[in-house]
Every structure is written in structure tokens, then in C-alpha cells.
Amino acid sequence: MLHTVTEWLWWERLWLPVNVSWADLEDRDGRVYAKASQLYGVLPIALCLLIVRFLFERLVAAPLADVCGVKDRLRRTVEQNAILENYFCAKASKTSWTERRVQLWFRRRRNHQRPGLRKRFCEASWRCVFYFFAFIGSIVKPWFYNLKEVWAGFPKQSLLPSQHWYYFLEMGFYLSLLLSLTFDVKRKDFKEQVIHHIATLTLLAFSWISNYIRVGTIVMALHDSADILLEGAKVLNYAKWHKMANAMFVVFTILFMLTRLVIFPFWVIHCTWVYPLESYPAFFGYYFFNIMLLVLQMLHIYWAFLISKMLFKCLFSKVTSVNTSQMHSTMRSDYYIWKKKN
């Protein structure tokens, strides 16, 4: 049974075009090809990146936070109340406190679960640095500027050492982000982040096995280019350089819309959907890869909507007043949900 499943899983027609077999992708005559067995090396790289991130945040980002004056806000101690504590954690009921006292308790209790400013500053600094160097490493490839070169000789495209390390560092980075989601700052789009990381890792692993490495490099470069500015804007915002942060966020929004809503669907997906058919008939891997790209595109549209809302607030609202009103609204909401149940 297991042998049958393995044979079906590695059936050549799932991964490769017609008239191409795994034997054609064996290393010979100085030509080196990507192999599925090499993907086991991604996990050690992800663990190494987690260690590097830990050291970076403490030896580089934390001192930088001190220089920039980034400090965690002093949070008031929450009064001990077992009934409210149980309700906050497991929706329990009944207390004799006044309405105002309950509101204050919910506010302080919720604040104790929020990550500190320094933690967010360190996380954003690490991602900004990684995206910057990853992007620099991707744009030196010749096919980045000529999409026709992506399919020249496909799938018998020899793997360069720089491609190997670039791809594995990117896969290791996204795997490290997936592994660290439980202790990273939890955001409103947590579920979308999980879907994004899984879809990205699936795309990268599949493109490695099927030798879609060149187009995979372009996809990662487009993502990294805008993410550099996003994380940079966060760092500036946490350092309270709000004008510079807002200016960088505006530039990020323009670049995000250009790369994710224009270049990605009309250049990259067009490149993967149309150009391959000029060289070989469609096969399962062709459809699978393009479907995964469309999943990413759906996430791009969702994030474009959220970013547009944030940009509107950034340009036409006072950030502090918006955050304050949202905070009090959430506090009242927590209280009235509790009151209704009691």
C-alpha cells in the first residue's frame, strides 16, 4: 500500500511535462538540478534563522530600540477578581463590582495580554533586515528582467549555487515565521498569515521539485520589495518618527498596489499561464502551480483592502484619537457582553 502511494506521489506526470522523466534531471556533465530530497535541509535552516533572529533582536534590535527611545508603556496592575478572570479566560459569570470598575478591569486585563512596544520593534527590525538582503540577492538574476528567460530550456535548467542558497534561505525564513507565530505579536490577520505562509511554502517546495525555480525567484522578489518598506515603516512608527513612518507607508502602499495588483497578476501569472504552453502541453503541476498563485492573489486583494483603510486613516485622521476611540469601544463592548450574560 505504502509503495503504491509513493509511486503515485512521485509519478512523473504530476511534476514534469510530457516526455520528461526524473532520469533527465540527474546531475551530469557539470549540470546540477534541484532534488526533492534536498528539502529536508529547510528545517535546520529555519531553526538556525530562529537562533539568528533571537541573537539579532537582543544584540542589535534591542540596543537600537534604546537609542531610538522605544520603551514599553507602564501598565497598571490588574486587581484580583476570580469571577472576572474566569469570564475573561472562559466566559464565566457574576460579580458585585460597579460598572466603571468592571470597565477599568477589562481594559487593564486586556492590556496585559498585548505585546510590548520593544517586542514589536525588534520583530519588525528583523523582518526588515531579512527582506532587504533577500531582495538584493534576487534582483541580480538575468530572468528578473526578461520573463522569456524564465522558460528557456525548461525544465532542464541547471541550478546555480546562489539559487540554491537563496531559495533555501527564503523557505527557511517562511518556515521560521510559521513556527514562531505562536509567540510572535498576534495580529488581526492571523489566520490570513497562516494561509499565506503555508501557501508560500507549498509554492516554493513544489517549484523546487518541478524546477520552477526561476519564476519562484521572481515571486519572492516581488513580495520582498514591498515588505521592506512595510517593516521599515513599522520600525519608524514604534520609534515615534511618525512623519517619516507615514511617508514610508504611503510609498509602501503605492509599491504594494503596483507589485501585487498589477505586476503579479498581469506579468507573473501571465508568464506562468501563457508562456509554458508555447513549449509543452499543460500537466498537473502547471495547473497546481497557477492555482496556488491565484490563492496568493486573493490574499493580495484582501490585504490591499486593509492597507487602503489604514492609508485613509493615516492621511485623513489623527492616529492617536482613532486608537483611543477603538480602545474605549472595545472596552465597552467587553463590558456589555459580560453584563448581558449576567
TANOR-V696939 format. One record per backbone hydrogen bond with DSSP energy under -0.5 kcal/mol. NH is the residue of the N-H (numbers start at 1). CO is the residue of the C=O. E is the energy in kcal/mol with one decimal. If there is no record, write none. Layout:
# TANOR-V696939
nh={NH/NH}
co={CO/CO}
e={E/E}
This chain:
# TANOR-V696939
nh={5/6/7/8/9/10/11/14/15/16/20/24/25/26/28/31/38/39/40/41/42/43/44/45/46/47/48/49/50/51/52/53/54/55/56/57/58/59/60/61/62/64/65/66/67/68/69/69/70/71/81/85/86/87/88/89/90/91/102/103/104/105/106/107/108/109/110/111/112/113/114/114/120/121/122/123/124/125/126/127/128/129/130/131/132/133/134/135/136/137/138/138/139/141/144/145/146/149/150/151/152/153/154/156/157/158/159/164/165/166/167/168/169/170/171/172/173/174/175/176/177/178/179/180/181/183/184/187/190/193/194/195/196/197/198/199/200/201/202/203/204/205/206/207/208/209/210/211/212/216/217/218/219/220/221/222/223/224/225/226/227/228/229/230/231/232/233/234/235/236/237/238/239/240/241/242/245/246/247/248/249/250/251/252/253/254/255/256/257/258/259/260/261/261/262/263/264/266/267/268/269/271/272/273/274/275/276/277/278/279/280/284/285/286/287/288/289/290/291/292/293/294/295/296/297/298/299/300/301/302/303/304/305/306/307/308/309/310/311/312/313/314/315/316/317/319/322/323/324/325/326/327/328/329/330/331/332/333/334/335/336/337/338/339/340/341/342/342}
co={1/2/3/4/5/6/8/11/11/12/17/21/22/23/31/28/35/36/37/38/39/40/40/41/42/43/44/45/46/47/48/49/50/51/52/53/54/55/56/56/57/60/61/62/63/64/65/66/65/69/79/81/82/83/84/85/86/87/98/99/100/101/102/103/104/105/106/107/108/110/110/111/116/117/118/119/120/121/122/123/124/125/126/127/128/129/130/131/132/133/134/135/135/138/141/142/142/146/147/148/149/151/151/153/155/156/32/160/161/162/163/164/165/166/167/168/169/170/171/172/173/174/175/176/178/180/180/185/187/189/190/191/192/193/194/195/196/197/198/199/200/201/202/203/204/205/206/208/207/212/213/214/215/216/217/218/219/220/221/222/223/224/225/226/227/228/229/230/231/232/233/234/235/237/236/240/241/242/243/244/245/246/247/248/249/250/251/252/253/254/255/256/256/257/258/258/259/262/263/263/264/267/268/269/270/270/271/274/275/276/276/13/14/283/283/284/285/286/287/288/289/290/291/292/293/294/295/296/297/298/299/300/301/302/303/304/305/306/307/308/309/310/311/312/313/317/318/319/320/321/322/323/324/325/326/327/328/329/330/331/332/333/334/335/336/337/338/339}
e={-2.3/-2.4/-2.3/-2.4/-2.8/-2.0/-1.3/-1.8/-0.9/-3.2/-1.3/-0.9/-1.2/-1.2/-1.4/-2.3/-1.2/-1.8/-1.1/-1.9/-1.8/-0.6/-0.6/-1.3/-2.6/-2.4/-2.4/-2.5/-1.8/-1.7/-2.8/-2.8/-2.3/-2.4/-2.8/-2.9/-1.4/-3.0/-2.3/-2.6/-1.7/-2.0/-2.4/-1.8/-2.1/-2.3/-0.6/-0.7/-3.0/-0.7/-0.5/-2.6/-2.5/-2.2/-3.2/-2.0/-3.9/-2.5/-2.1/-2.3/-2.3/-2.1/-2.6/-2.2/-2.6/-2.9/-2.4/-2.0/-1.4/-1.3/-0.6/-0.8/-1.7/-2.4/-2.5/-2.3/-2.4/-2.1/-2.1/-2.1/-2.4/-2.2/-2.2/-2.8/-1.9/-2.0/-2.6/-2.4/-2.1/-1.9/-1.0/-0.7/-1.7/-1.3/-1.3/-1.5/-0.5/-1.7/-1.1/-1.0/-0.8/-0.6/-1.5/-1.3/-2.1/-0.6/-4.4/-2.0/-2.2/-2.3/-2.7/-2.2/-2.3/-2.0/-2.6/-2.6/-2.2/-2.4/-2.2/-2.3/-2.1/-1.9/-2.4/-1.7/-0.8/-0.9/-1.4/-0.5/-1.2/-2.3/-2.1/-2.3/-2.7/-2.7/-2.4/-2.8/-2.7/-2.5/-2.6/-2.5/-2.7/-2.7/-2.6/-2.9/-1.8/-2.1/-2.7/-0.6/-2.8/-2.0/-2.1/-1.4/-2.2/-2.2/-2.1/-2.2/-1.7/-2.7/-2.1/-1.0/-1.9/-1.8/-0.6/-1.9/-2.5/-2.1/-2.6/-1.8/-2.2/-2.2/-2.2/-2.7/-1.5/-1.5/-2.7/-1.1/-2.4/-2.9/-2.2/-2.5/-2.3/-2.0/-2.0/-2.7/-2.5/-2.1/-2.5/-3.2/-2.5/-2.0/-2.9/-2.9/-0.6/-1.2/-0.7/-3.0/-2.1/-2.2/-2.0/-2.0/-2.7/-2.1/-2.1/-2.0/-2.5/-0.8/-0.6/-0.8/-1.6/-1.9/-1.9/-0.9/-0.5/-0.5/-1.7/-2.9/-2.5/-1.7/-2.3/-2.2/-1.8/-1.8/-1.9/-2.0/-2.0/-2.1/-1.7/-2.2/-2.0/-2.0/-2.7/-2.3/-1.7/-1.8/-2.9/-2.1/-1.8/-2.1/-2.7/-2.1/-2.0/-2.4/-2.3/-2.5/-1.6/-0.7/-2.3/-2.5/-2.3/-2.3/-2.3/-2.1/-2.4/-2.3/-2.4/-2.2/-2.6/-2.3/-2.7/-2.0/-2.8/-2.2/-1.9/-2.8/-2.3/-1.5/-0.7/-0.7}
